[in-house]
Amino acid sequence: MTTLRPAEAYALWAPRYAAETVISALEYVAVESLGVELRGRRLLDVGCGIARRLTQARESGVALAVGVDLTPRMLAEAREGELLAAADVRAIPVADAAFDVVWCRLVLGHLSDLDAAYAELARVCARGGRVVVTDFHPDAVAAGHRRTFRDAEGVVQEIEHHVHTPRAHRRAAARAGLTLVQRFDRVVGETVRGFYERADRLDVYEQQRGLAVVLGLAFVRA
């Protein structure tokens, strides 16, 4: 199996990206569990994909919701009317301290180095604001899991991924002026049992139950 660069991979995945997966479902719960308040806040989603989480965030009463993503093909799948732009997490085209909450969800594992990304996430976050990061958990990688998806033809494709420990995230964030305030590891459990059941893979569910697959981190901007 050829490992694809993120831009190429997500361009292929875009037409089918709306379908929730075990990882996306657990990632959503991880972010919700971090409890970062959105009502009345300015929200930036860095690596927003098709902007489905931004659309959901509007129900939480955000004052402003903006998304950026590396892949124009993903943005093209977003609901009409969303405020979106194509950009790299290491060069976000917004002003300093422009947002109260900054999301970067399941993105940083695609980068070999964290420093430039955390510097940008911190730069665009207002003082006292929150930066929320999620990543594919190192425990999942150690157990043999990979970042994969099925393209429009149903072929399994693998996306380039780099393992970053919670400590590596914390240190890179600290260098950017961010302080960790909460961590949440999400494991395979009843929340996602239905995905395995529908795929007739309950045997795999039993094998993976209790495995941490998503790492959730919330930082405050000093």
N, C-alpha and C positions, 0 to 999 in steps of 0.2 A: 504494500500500500504506500503510495506517494504522500508525503506530508506537504500540505499546501500552506503557502503564506496566508496570513489572515485576510488581506484584501481580496485575494483570489477565492479563498474558501467561502467567505461570507457573500460574495457576489453569486456563487453557485447555490448557497443555502437560502438566499433571500426569498424565493418563491414559496418555500415550505417553512419558513422560520416562525410563522404565527402559531404553529402547533406546539403546545407545551410539552416538555420532556421532564424526566425525573430531575435532572439538574436544574432546569429553569423553575420548576415548581418548588424545589427545596431552596433555591436562591431567593425566590420571592418571600418565603416564610422567614428566611434568615434576615432579610432587610426589615421586614415588619417587626421581627423580634428585637431589633436594635432600638426601636421606639423613637426614632428621630422625627420630631414634629414637623409637619409640612404646612399646616394651615397658616395662611397669611405670609408664607415665606417665598422667596425667589429661588426656584429650583433649576439647576443645570444637570442634565444627564449626559455624561461623557461616555460615548460608546453606546448610544441609545438604540442602535439597531433599527427596528421598524417602529420605534417609539411607543410600543404597547404599554410600557410601565409609565411613561409620561401621561398617556391618555388616562390610565388608572389613577394617577396622582391628582388629576383635575378634580376627582371626586372627593379628595381630601381638602379642597379649598385652597390650593396654592395661589399665591398672588401672581406668579409668572412661572411658566414652564418652557424651557428651551432645551433642545437636544442637539448634540453633535455626534457624528459617526464617521469613521474612516471610509466607509463603503457607500457611494452614491446609490448603488442598486438596493441596498437595505433601506435607505431613506425613501426611495421611490415607492416602497411598500407601505409607508406610514399613512395614517388617516389624513385626508386633506384638511388643511388648516393648522397643522402643528408647526411650531417655529423651529426650523431645523437648518443645519449647515453641515457640509462635509469638512471634516478636520481630523487631525491626528491628536491624540491625547497629549503628545509632547509639544504641541503648538496650538493651543486653544485660542480661537479668534474672538475673545471677549476681553473687556476691560478688567483691570485689577479690582478685586474685592466686589465683584458685581453680583454675587449670589450668596444667599444665606445657607443653602444646602447644595452640596455637589455630590452627585452619584458617579461612581465608576464601577460598573457591575460586570463581572466576568470578562474583564478586558486585560488587566495587567499581566496575566499569565501568558499573554501572547508576546510580551516584551522580554528581552533577555536582561535588561537593566531597568530598575525601578526609579532611579533618582530623577531623571528628567520628567517623568510622568507625575511623580508626587510634587515636584517643584511647581508644575503648572496647576495641579489640582489645588494646591495651597494658595497660589497666586490669585486665582479667580474667586476664592472663598473669602467672604467678609470676616473680619475679626470677631471671634466668638461664634462663628458659624460652624457647621458640621460637614465633614467629608466622609462619605460612606463608600467603602470599597468591599467588593466580594471577589473571591478567587476560587478556582478549582482547588480543593484541599490536597495538600501533600500526601495525606494518608491514602486518598483515592489513587493517586499516581503510584504510590508504593505498592498498592494492591493490584496494580496492573491496568488500571483504567486510563483511557486516553480521551482527548477532546475530539470527538467524532460526530458526524451527522450523515444523513442520507440526502443525496442530491435529487434533482427532479426525476432522474431515471432510477432512483432507488439504490444507487451505488453508495456504499459506505466510504466516506472521505475523512481523512484525519487532518486536523489543523495544528500548525506549529504551536507548541506550548512549552513554557519554561516553568520549572518548579520554584516557587518562592515560599519560604517558610514564614510563619507568623512573625518570627523575630526579624526576618529580612524586611518585611513590610513595615514593621514598627520602626526600625532603624532608618529606613529611607524616608518615612514620614517625618520622623524627628528632625532629620537634616533639613527638611523643608519647612519646619516650624509647626508641625502638627503633633498633637499629643493624643495617644490612644485613650479613649474613655470607655469603650466597651468592645468585647469580642463575643462572637456567637458561632459555634461550630454546628452545622446542621447535618444530621446523620440519616441514613436510609431507615425509614420506619413506616408506621401506619399512614402517615400523610401521603405517601406515594405508592402504597401497596397496590392501588388500582391500576397504575401504569403497568406493573408486572402482570397483574391478573388479566388485563385486556390483551396482553401479548402472549398469554399462556406461558409465563416464565416465573411462576411462583417459586420454583426450585432455586432460581437465581436470586429472587428476593430473600429467601431464607439464608442464602450464602452471604448476601451483602448487608443484611439487617444489622444495624449498629455501626456501619462504616461511615466515617465522616467524609462527605463529598463536597461540601461547600464551606468555605471560610468567610465569615462576615466580620467586618471591622468598622468601628465608628471613631473618628478623630475630631478633635476640636482645634480650630485655628486660633492660635494665641494672639 
